[in-house]
Amino acid sequence: RLIWIVLSLLLTVGGAFVPAQAHRPHDVVTQIKLSPSYSRDRTAYTLVRGNLFKSIDGGDSWRRIVQGLDTLTPFSTLTVAQGQVLALGTHGDGIFRSDSGGENWRRINNGLDTLDIGLVYMRPNTPQVMLAAGAQGGLSRSTDGGQTWNLVADQSFLALTEADGILWAGDKTGQLLRSSDGG
């Protein structure tokens, strides 16, 4: 009897208990990247279920980016550098680069050993220096913004980051490697 009284009370109150609703982007968020100038431009990017979304209002609203991304393969990784430069890795179509905050894209695969990309990294202040890790192994480096790539390591890398001019890389065996010359 008590349960019926509680249920009746809850139904009478009505709108007081509104369940949270999903919003865009929703589903599985695999990566979030902020603009290097986020405090000024409030721009954020996210990969959701293999799709790329952009927000220019601090995440209050999102727009799916598709212009120039002529691929049917899912997006795997994203990196953002100064000047609205983005690089987007895919599982099968290599890497796309945008110098316009995601409004226009071009493929930059010349010299890559694989088009199944697990990780892309761009130096934040020098976006012409890029690293790309194949999903199954191999690390390639470009010093010309992705126009040409050269294999620099055979390992399978899971993480790349930079601090104080030192590039740090973690591989699947648990090794932590560092480079003082940009990889």
N, C-alpha and C positions, 0 to 999 in steps of 0.2 A: 504494500500500500504506500509506503514511504517513497518508493521509486517512482510511482505514478504522480505523486505530489511534486517531487523534484522535476520530473519531465514536464508536467503541466506548467510549473513555474518558469522553466527554461523556455518553453514554447511561447508563453505569455510575454516574457521579456523580449523575445524575438531577436532583433538586431544587435543585442549586446554581445553575442558570441558569434562573430563572423569569422569563419576560417580564413587563413591567409591564402591569397591567390598567387599563382606563379605570374611572373611578368617577363618581358623580353629584356635581355636574353634569359632563357630558362634552360632547363635540361642540364646536361653535363658540361660544366665549364672546365676546360682543360688548360687554359692559359689566360692571364690578364697582364697587359702591359700598359704603363702610363707614359704619356708624352714626357720627354725630359724637361719640358716647360709646363708641366701639369698645374703648378700653382698659379700660372698666368692664363693658360689656355683651356684648362679643365678637360683635356682630351684623353680618352682611354680607349683601349682596344681589347677585345676578348675573342677567344676561339671557343665556340660552343658547337658540339657535335659536328665538327669539321666545317663549320661556317665561321666567317669573320664578321664581327660587328664593331661599330665605332660609336662612341658617345662624345659629344662636344660640350656637354653640360654637366660633367661630373658624375655621369651614370644615371641621371634622371630619365633619359630617353636614349634609345639605341637604334641604329640604322644598319641593316645588312649591307656589306660591301661586296659587289659582284662585278662592277665595271672593269673590264680588261682581264679578269681572272677566268680565262677560258680553259677550265680544267674540270674534269668529272671526278678527280681523285680528292680525297679529304685532305684538308689542311692539317699539318702536323705541328708546326712551330712558327712562332712570330718573334721578331726582334724590332726594336724601335730606337732610332738615333735622333740627334739634333736635326733641326730643319725639316721635320716631318718626313724623314726617311724611314721606310719600312721594308723589311724583307720577310717573306712568307714561304715556309717550306711545305712541300706536299708529299704524300705517300704515292709517288709514281710520276709526277710531272716536274720534279726538281724544285727550283726556287724562282719566285716572282719578286720583283723589286718595285717600289713606288717611291718617287721623290716628291709626291704631292699629298702626303697624308692619307694615301689609300684611294685617291680619286682616279689615278691612272697607274697601270701596271705593265711590266715587261718581263719576259723570261730571261734569266741570267744563268744558263747551264753550261756554257762553253768550258770544257775541261773537267767537269764533274765525273767521277767514276760511277756514280749511281744517281738515279732520279728519285729514289726512295729516301727522303730526307727526314732524319729524326730530330735534328737540332740545327738552328741557324743563330749565329751571333754576329753582331755588328758593334764595333767600338763606338761608344756613345758620342765621343767628340770628333771622331774621324771615321765616318760611315763608309769610306772607300776601303777600309780594312775589314774583311768579313771572314768568318769561319763557318764551315758547314760540315756536320757529321751525318754520315749515312746511317740509316736505321739499323743496318746490319754490320756497320763498322766503317772505318776510314774517316779521316779528318782532312778536309781540303781548306786551303786558304786563298783568298783573293786580296790583292792590294789595289785593284782598280774598280772597286764598287761592284764586283761580281761579273765583270766582262770576261775574265779568264780565271780559272781555278787550277791549283796545283795540290796534289796529295802531299800532306806533311806528316801524317801518322796513320798507322794501320788499326789502332785500337777502336773500340766502340765507346764513344763518349756519351755520358748522360747529362752533364752539366758544364756550362762555361760561364765565367763571370770575370770581372776585372775590378781591381782596386789599386789605387796609387800607381797606375801604369803597369802592374803585374797582371797577366792573364792566368787564371786558374782553371783547370779542367779536371773533371772527375770521370773515370772510366768504369766499365762494368765489373772490373775485378776489384774495385775499391781503391785503386791508386789515385793519388792526387798529384797532378803535374802542374808545374808553373812555367811561365815564359815571360821574359822581360823584353822580348822583341816582337810582341804582337802575334805570337804563334808561329 
